């Protein structure tokens, strides 16, 4: 279970005194007319010059942050010493990874595209520059895009952010784009994902929440005056909402893309793991549980959609009610092997409406409302599966911070985290009882 280790917001220690103004400024960049959908770095067609091209002491390899520059210039050191992405490739060399590769019939993990696609910057050979080394793992250009056209100018104060974007820099500052980038590995795409076959071979279950996972990685940028002037910025609450809506939409895309050849049944990795994988002496299935399915049914992993119910309850109750009905229909269509195109399209439309409504109206002052909505849902037993509970607890942690209630409810938060400390022994009733102990 990933737990936030400090009280920072998604803008990395940005003063809460200015967060409301920054939210409004950030929203201006999300109004109609702002284009989304940048090519992901792995498919950007640019030359990836390699981490060594960024590591010079006069570029991004300074041991300490420098002043008088638009960037800290110690980004490489931060990444190489503290960022978990740095060791993504090294993970493929472990005994566990080699066993997974063997189970899949692969010669090894560290040379297989199915592994490298997420554990490294696995661009085609013709896009690898002279200093490119695949063992660098998820390096600079895996997130920021091939640097052939921006490397010479991107740190120059005379070059603005839009010019860098035009030259191929990926807009990782924009939360919608960042979600797409992160989810391409932490959830998957039509071209790459940790399928049920891969998980059956031993790969761990994937977990992700955009704001929390961003907080847990060390910041290699500062939200200073030039950042505020040129880049997207907002509060953790907004980033969380975007992360949930984009995760839900990406899940729909995968269901649609991963239908079997018969066109009816999606990839099993998109289903609730715990519905099948638990001790027979420890029955956990809750009949119905918002799905309308009988006991024993295998059901889709709907954790992000459950979060949207709470988001919608605050910003658009009528849309939340509609989404609930639509998800009920999707669960039943999957269970009955019915065509899924129409349910998927309807849900996708509702997700977009909830996102639009939230981004147009939400303020940090509403954090307590979102918090109460999640607590009420938990007390009502709506987090019957572990992944939904995991998402809810990460959100509650964030919302306590945004609402400035963390110190007041620290002991209660510890109790809630205890209930999701081990997914193999998760007890929904224990979480529900913990939720009942909360009071604003």
Secondary structure, 3 states (H helix, E strand, C coil): CCCCCCCCCCCCCCCHHHHHHHHHHHHHCCCCCCCCCCCCHHHCCCCECCHHHCCCCCCCCCCCCCCCCCCCCCHHHHHHHHCHHHHHHHHCCCHHHHHHHHHCCCCCCCCCHHHHHHHCCCCCHHHECCCCCHHHCCCHHHHHCCCCCCCCCCCCCCCCHHHHHHCCCCCCCCHHHHHHHHHHHHCCCCCCCCCHHHHHCCCCCCCCCHHHHHHHCCCCCCCCHHHHHHCCCCCHHHHHHHHHHHHHHHHHHHHHHCCCCCCCCCCHHHECHHHCCCCCCCCCCCCECCCCECCCCCCECCHHHHHHHHHHHHHCHHHHHHHHHHHHHHHHHHHCCCCCHHHHHHHHHHHHHHHHHHHHHCCHHHHHHHHHHHHHHHHCCCCCCHHHHHHHHHHHHHHHHHCCCCCCCHHHHHHHHHHCCCHHHCCHHHHHHHHHCCCC
